[in-house]
Amino acid sequence: MSNITIKRASLSDAETLTSIMQETFDAEAIKWLKEEDNIIDYNIQPPGYQSIHMTEYSIRELVYYKILEDEKIAGGVIMTLTGNLHARIDRIFVSPFLQGRGIGSIALKFVEEEFPQVTSWELETSSRQLNNHYFYEKAGFKRVYESEDEFCYEKRINTNDETEKVQNRDFSGTYYESCGMDESDFFKVNLAGSSISNSNVMNSHFSNCNLSQSKFQNINFRNSLLADLNLSGSRIDHVTMGGVQFKDTSLGENRLSVTFERCDLNGSRFVECNLQDVEIQQSDLSGMRINGVSVKELFDAYERNVKHT
């Protein structure tokens, strides 16, 4: 019988983990999605699952374990810890060639034992993946929500944790001023329409939250991480962006363009912007124009000039 061990993943594992993840989720797509229906199911093929850069981000910023069979990577578990008592299993995958051997069950049991303080585990899976439903329900997860495309599961664990809990209370309309609430944990809380101002929320963690139609004004976001977000239709005005990095970012399904106006991006186009020392590499510049001049024509003229010198 093979030996199964589970260890924290490192950046050096990213290429192998990405390859196995792509192989696993592509096999699931072939199994559960009919090509002629042209269905996109992000629970079967999640955004970025074939990107090594997404894997590297997950290893750096989330809790990422590699599953080893006889010291060879066989799959992985990606988790998000939210507060002290709650965790979300973002992805769990095992190579298609090794499935059916109980490896996934070993991985679930491992993470539960590794984080004994967690009392609530959550995850989503495709409504189409019938084998997943059986797998999670056998592991003690209960279905708490279902739609045509997605099933949501939760597992509650009773512990001897003595953390003070306030549950199932309605505090709507309550006014809090000069209160100490550091290290607090808000889980499944309805804060719609709330206002937070002149408050210290540094080092806070927002995960799996609906912040649509919210306003962030006069905010200190220094050294913050903004990742895995849907910003469609949003506006970013009067923002200082020195040192900010955009990585592995897309325009979403509708491919709506992003506009930068009156911004200081020294060292980093746009309109009335400081573009000193901007460098563009390995990019498709077809159709790009600078002050009405075709970039392609500029390059053609440059290459002709080089050949004649």
Residue pairs with C-beta under 8 A, 6 or more apart in sequence:
2 69
2 70
2 101
3 69
3 70
3 71
4 67
4 68
4 69
4 74
4 103
4 106
5 68
5 71
6 65
6 66
6 67
6 68
6 77
6 106
6 107
6 110
7 65
7 66
7 68
8 64
8 65
8 66
9 17
9 59
9 64
9 65
9 66
9 76
10 59
11 56
11 59
11 60
13 59
13 66
13 73
14 52
14 55
14 56
14 59
15 52
16 73
17 55
17 64
17 66
17 73
17 76
18 50
18 51
18 52
18 54
18 55
20 73
20 74
20 75
20 76
20 93
20 95
21 49
21 50
21 55
21 76
21 91
21 93
22 49
22 50
23 95
23 96
24 75
24 93
24 94
24 95
24 96
25 44
25 45
25 46
25 49
25 93
26 45
27 96
28 44
28 45
28 129
29 41
29 44
29 45
32 41
32 44
32 126
32 128
32 129
33 39
33 41
33 44
33 128
41 126
41 128
41 149
43 124
43 125
43 126
43 129
43 149
43 150
44 126
44 128
44 129
46 91
47 54
47 250
48 54
48 248
49 91
51 248
53 247
53 248
54 248
57 227
57 247
57 248
58 64
58 78
58 90
61 225
61 227
62 78
62 79
62 80
62 90
63 78
63 79
63 80
63 81
64 76
64 77
64 78
64 79
65 76
65 77
65 78
65 79
65 107
65 110
65 111
66 73
66 75
66 76
67 73
67 74
67 75
67 76
67 77
67 94
67 103
67 106
67 107
68 74
69 98
69 103
74 94
74 95
74 98
74 103
75 92
75 93
75 94
75 95
75 98
75 103
75 104
75 107
76 91
76 92
76 93
77 89
77 91
77 92
77 107
77 108
77 110
77 111
78 89
78 90
78 91
78 92
79 87
79 88
79 89
79 90
79 111
80 87
80 88
80 90
80 207
80 208
81 87
81 115
81 118
82 88
82 185
82 187
82 205
82 207
82 208
83 185
83 186
83 187
83 205
84 117
84 163
84 185
85 117
85 118
85 119
85 120
85 161
85 163
85 185
85 187
86 118
86 119
86 120
86 121
86 122
86 185
86 187
87 111
87 115
87 118
87 120
87 121
87 122
88 121
88 122
88 123
88 207
88 208
89 108
89 111
89 121
89 122
89 123
90 123
92 104
92 107
92 108
92 123
94 103
94 104
94 107
104 135
105 135
105 138
105 139
108 139
112 118
112 121
112 157
116 159
117 159
117 161
118 157
119 156
119 157
119 158
119 159
119 161
120 154
120 155
120 156
120 157
120 187
121 141
121 154
121 155
121 157
122 152
122 153
122 154
122 155
123 136
123 141
123 152
123 153
124 150
124 151
124 152
124 153
125 132
125 133
125 136
125 150
125 151
125 153
126 132
126 149
126 150
126 151
127 146
127 147
127 148
127 149
127 150
127 151
128 149
133 143
133 151
136 153
137 143
137 153
139 155
140 155
141 153
141 154
141 155
142 153
142 154
142 155
142 156
143 151
143 152
143 153
144 152
144 153
144 154
145 151
145 152
146 152
172 190
182 200
202 220
230 252
232 252
232 254
232 256
233 256
239 263
240 264
241 263
241 264
241 265
251 257
251 258
259 270
259 271
260 269
260 270
260 271
260 273
261 270
261 271
261 272
261 273
262 271
262 272
262 273
263 270
263 273
264 273
264 274
265 273
265 274
265 275
265 278
266 274
266 275
266 276
266 277
267 276
267 277
267 278
268 275
268 278
269 275
269 278
269 290
285 295
285 296
285 299
286 296
288 294
288 295
288 296
289 295
290 298
